[in-house]
């Protein structure tokens, strides 16, 4: 995390790294935020999970997780060495038919 906030459902405090993040119960503002986010998600997706969470909304099931270490910005770009593995180049031409759902892809390794 780099300064953002995460809301976790039924969080296990043991799984959080306390050196970097802290969890706290939701206050009334966070509770409204979580409920609004669930309502927006439900309206866009008709998610049955969001519906169930909204029907029995209990802010005590959520925690607010935020960073407790200020992010460090690096002046110099990081040098990253990539491994030498290369994925084969894929030709997505369709073999045996003009219908995409009947063909198959083939690999063109060079």
KELOLUM-833463 format. One record per residue (C-alpha): residue number from 1; x, y, z; residue in one letter. Coordinates in nm, 4 decimals. Example, Ala and Ser with C-alpha at 12.3 -4.5 7.8 and 13.67 -1.06 7.14 Angstrom:
% residues 2
+-----+----------+----------+----------+-----+
:   n :       xx :       yy :       zz : res :
+-----+----------+----------+----------+-----+
:   1 :   1.2300 :  -0.4500 :   0.7800 :   A :
:   2 :   1.3670 :  -0.1060 :   0.7140 :   S :
+-----+----------+----------+----------+-----+
% end
This chain:
% residues 110
+-----+----------+----------+----------+-----+
:   n :       xx :       yy :       zz : res :
+-----+----------+----------+----------+-----+
:   1 :   0.0000 :   0.0000 :   0.0000 :   X :
:   2 :   0.1245 :   0.3482 :  -0.0775 :   X :
:   3 :  -0.0942 :   0.5720 :   0.1330 :   X :
:   4 :  -0.4407 :   0.4461 :   0.0402 :   X :
:   5 :  -0.7167 :   0.2980 :   0.2534 :   X :
:   6 :  -0.8541 :  -0.0551 :   0.2319 :   X :
:   7 :  -1.1744 :  -0.1855 :   0.3878 :   X :
:   8 :  -1.1549 :  -0.5533 :   0.4774 :   X :
:   9 :  -1.4469 :  -0.7826 :   0.5531 :   X :
:  10 :  -1.4012 :  -1.0283 :   0.8407 :   X :
:  11 :  -1.0315 :  -0.9428 :   0.8575 :   X :
:  12 :  -0.7828 :  -1.1632 :   1.0351 :   X :
:  13 :  -0.5545 :  -0.9255 :   1.2265 :   X :
:  14 :  -0.2835 :  -1.1926 :   1.2360 :   X :
:  15 :  -0.2531 :  -1.1804 :   0.8565 :   X :
:  16 :  -0.1688 :  -0.8084 :   0.8501 :   X :
:  17 :   0.1892 :  -0.6882 :   0.8720 :   X :
:  18 :   0.1757 :  -0.4514 :   1.1686 :   X :
:  19 :   0.5104 :  -0.2982 :   1.0709 :   X :
:  20 :   0.3466 :  -0.1405 :   0.7662 :   X :
:  21 :  -0.0307 :  -0.1227 :   0.8150 :   X :
:  22 :  -0.2764 :  -0.0706 :   1.0967 :   X :
:  23 :  -0.6395 :  -0.1791 :   1.1209 :   X :
:  24 :  -0.9150 :  -0.0021 :   1.3087 :   X :
:  25 :  -1.2927 :  -0.0430 :   1.3426 :   X :
:  26 :  -1.5066 :   0.1701 :   1.1122 :   X :
:  27 :  -1.6322 :   0.5024 :   1.2382 :   X :
:  28 :  -1.9667 :   0.6391 :   1.1132 :   X :
:  29 :  -1.8069 :   0.8053 :   0.8074 :   X :
:  30 :  -1.6241 :   0.4855 :   0.7062 :   X :
:  31 :  -1.9396 :   0.2815 :   0.7658 :   X :
:  32 :  -2.1327 :   0.5083 :   0.5276 :   X :
:  33 :  -1.8486 :   0.4880 :   0.2731 :   X :
:  34 :  -1.8478 :   0.1077 :   0.2787 :   X :
:  35 :  -2.2264 :   0.0928 :   0.2505 :   X :
:  36 :  -2.2217 :   0.3413 :  -0.0416 :   X :
:  37 :  -1.9503 :   0.1377 :  -0.2163 :   X :
:  38 :  -2.1532 :  -0.1817 :  -0.1734 :   X :
:  39 :  -2.4675 :  -0.0118 :  -0.3055 :   X :
:  40 :  -2.2785 :   0.1184 :  -0.6084 :   X :
:  41 :  -2.1267 :  -0.2247 :  -0.6710 :   X :
:  42 :  -2.4684 :  -0.3902 :  -0.6438 :   X :
:  43 :  -2.6311 :  -0.1405 :  -0.8800 :   X :
:  44 :  -2.3630 :  -0.2057 :  -1.1421 :   X :
:  45 :  -2.3290 :  -0.5828 :  -1.1064 :   X :
:  46 :  -2.6373 :  -0.7196 :  -0.9286 :   X :
:  47 :  -2.3912 :  -0.9156 :  -0.7141 :   X :
:  48 :  -2.5684 :  -1.1511 :  -0.4751 :   X :
:  49 :  -2.2795 :  -1.1134 :  -0.2285 :   X :
:  50 :  -2.3207 :  -0.7340 :  -0.2241 :   X :
:  51 :  -2.6968 :  -0.7809 :  -0.1810 :   X :
:  52 :  -2.6475 :  -1.0118 :   0.1174 :   X :
:  53 :  -2.3955 :  -0.7745 :   0.2763 :   X :
:  54 :  -2.6362 :  -0.4844 :   0.2301 :   X :
:  55 :  -2.9386 :  -0.6784 :   0.3643 :   X :
:  56 :  -2.7623 :  -0.7519 :   0.6894 :   X :
:  57 :  -2.5176 :  -0.4604 :   0.6851 :   X :
:  58 :  -2.3001 :  -0.4718 :   0.9950 :   X :
:  59 :  -2.0129 :  -0.2203 :   0.9975 :   X :
:  60 :  -1.8486 :  -0.4193 :   1.2793 :   X :
:  61 :  -1.7602 :  -0.6907 :   1.0228 :   X :
:  62 :  -1.5289 :  -0.4456 :   0.8438 :   X :
:  63 :  -1.2018 :  -0.2837 :   0.9411 :   X :
:  64 :  -1.0239 :   0.0152 :   0.7918 :   X :
:  65 :  -0.6640 :  -0.0624 :   0.7005 :   X :
:  66 :  -0.4183 :   0.2164 :   0.6324 :   X :
:  67 :  -0.0447 :   0.2469 :   0.6009 :   X :
:  68 :   0.1514 :   0.3466 :   0.9086 :   X :
:  69 :   0.4800 :   0.3979 :   0.7257 :   X :
:  70 :   0.5242 :   0.6990 :   0.5032 :   X :
:  71 :   0.6097 :   0.5921 :   0.1461 :   X :
:  72 :   0.9696 :   0.6564 :   0.0407 :   X :
:  73 :   1.0179 :   0.8054 :  -0.3027 :   X :
:  74 :   1.3255 :   0.7167 :  -0.5044 :   X :
:  75 :   1.4988 :   0.9897 :  -0.7050 :   X :
:  76 :   1.6768 :   0.7467 :  -0.9372 :   X :
:  77 :   1.4857 :   0.5023 :  -1.1564 :   X :
:  78 :   1.5202 :   0.1474 :  -1.0336 :   X :
:  79 :   1.7272 :  -0.0828 :  -1.2496 :   X :
:  80 :   1.5326 :  -0.4011 :  -1.3056 :   X :
:  81 :   1.6987 :  -0.7041 :  -1.4560 :   X :
:  82 :   1.4519 :  -0.9203 :  -1.6412 :   X :
:  83 :   1.4914 :  -1.2923 :  -1.6735 :   X :
:  84 :   1.5805 :  -1.4326 :  -2.0132 :   X :
:  85 :   1.2608 :  -1.6381 :  -2.0492 :   X :
:  86 :   1.0648 :  -1.5443 :  -2.3581 :   X :
:  87 :   0.7079 :  -1.6383 :  -2.4304 :   X :
:  88 :   0.6484 :  -1.7862 :  -2.7754 :   X :
:  89 :   0.4943 :  -1.5454 :  -3.0220 :   X :
:  90 :   0.1390 :  -1.6510 :  -3.0918 :   X :
:  91 :  -0.0295 :  -1.6297 :  -3.4288 :   X :
:  92 :  -0.4007 :  -1.6029 :  -3.3587 :   X :
:  93 :  -0.4881 :  -1.7141 :  -3.7098 :   X :
:  94 :  -0.7631 :  -1.9725 :  -3.7150 :   X :
:  95 :  -0.6817 :  -2.3158 :  -3.8536 :   X :
:  96 :  -0.9429 :  -2.5132 :  -4.0422 :   X :
:  97 :  -1.2306 :  -2.2683 :  -4.0370 :   X :
:  98 :  -1.3191 :  -1.9050 :  -4.0757 :   X :
:  99 :  -1.5274 :  -1.9194 :  -3.7563 :   X :
: 100 :  -1.3182 :  -1.8124 :  -3.4551 :   X :
: 101 :  -1.4841 :  -2.0582 :  -3.2170 :   X :
: 102 :  -1.3913 :  -2.3563 :  -3.4360 :   X :
: 103 :  -1.0244 :  -2.2823 :  -3.4885 :   X :
: 104 :  -0.7265 :  -2.2994 :  -3.2613 :   X :
: 105 :  -0.4209 :  -2.0866 :  -3.2087 :   X :
: 106 :  -0.0798 :  -2.2000 :  -3.3147 :   X :
: 107 :   0.2590 :  -2.0998 :  -3.1865 :   X :
: 108 :   0.5185 :  -1.9424 :  -3.4142 :   X :
: 109 :   0.8429 :  -1.9623 :  -3.2219 :   X :
: 110 :   1.1322 :  -1.7783 :  -3.3765 :   X :
+-----+----------+----------+----------+-----+
% end
